[in-house]
Amino acid sequence: MGWDPVDIDLEALVSGFETLPCDALDSLLDRRDLTAFDSKWISARSAIPRQENLWQLESVFLAISEATGQHEITSYVTDDLELILDSRQCDIENEFVDRLAESYSRGDFPCT
């Protein structure tokens, strides 16, 4: 698989969040909370065992929190990255998780 969490375009992600007004951030959250996305996320999380992640997510959490002021988006990003890391550490292929990883590698927040 070879996905390296350092490949996340954190600068692009943070920059994109910084330019969005509060109502646009809320819209992202609304799209993210739709049943289809949410059920795929929950299914992936239940299929992939939690691991002890060696990669620290604290810097990502702080950067996203500063850029958005939105606790929920910040939590979603770090939860997504933890899920991606867990799937890679367990060497579990999951189409949904791969889509999450691709979004983050482009600096995009996955919400569809």
N, C-alpha and C positions, 0 to 999 in steps of 0.2 A: 504493500500500500504506500508506504513512504511519505505519508502526509506529515509535515513538520508544522507544529503549531506556530512556529516563528514566521511561517508564510502568511499569516494573517496580515492583511493590509490595515493595521490598526490606525495609521495616520488618515487613510481615506475614510475609514469608518467614523472616526472621531470628527473629522472635518465635515463629513456629511451630516452628522448629528448636530454639529454647532450651527449649521445654516438653517436648520428646520425650526419653525415656530412651534410653540407648544401644541397647537391644534393639529399640526402635521405629525408630531410625535404621538399624540393620542390616536390619530388615524392608523399609524403603524401598529400600535398596540391592539386596536380593534380588529385589524386584519389578522393579526397574529393569534387572537383569541377565538377566531372562527373554528367551528367544530372540526373541519377537515384537517387543518394544520395541527391543532391541539391534539387530536386523537392520534395522528401520525407521530407526534413528538412523544406522547405518553407510551405508545406502543414500542417505539425505539428504546426509550428509557427502560422499560420493563424487560426488554430482550438483551440488554447490554449491562453486564454486571459493573457495579461501581469499583473503581480501582483507586489506589493511592497515586495521585497524579504528581509527578515530579516537576512538572512545569507550573510555575506560580502564576495564578490568575489575578493576583492582587493588583498588579500594575494595569491590567486591562480593566478591572473593576473601577479603579480610581479614575482612569482616563475617560471611560464612558460616563461615569457618574458626574464628573466635572463638565463634560460636554453637553449632557442632557438635563441634569438636575432631576432626572426621572429614575426613581428607584426600580420601577418595574422593568424598564428597558435594560437597565444595568444588570439586573438579576437574570433576565432572559439571555443576554449575551454570555454571561459567565456560565450559566447552566448549559447553554448550547456548546460552549467550548469544552466544558467538562465532559459532556456526552460524546463529543467528537474524540477527545483524548482517550476516554474509556474504550470506545470502539476500536481505536488504533492499538491500544495496549493489549486488548483481548484478541486482536486480529479478526474482528467480526465485520464482515461486509454488510452494510445496510444502505439501501438506496437513499432513504430519507436523510440519514446522517451524512452521506456523501454530498447531497445537495446543500446541506447546511455548510459543510466545509468549503464547497465551491463558492458559495455566497460570501463567506468571510474572507476567502483568499482574494476576492475582488474588492473587498472593503464595503460590502453591502450587508444590510441587516435583513436576514431572511424572514419573510412574513407571509409568503404564499406557498 
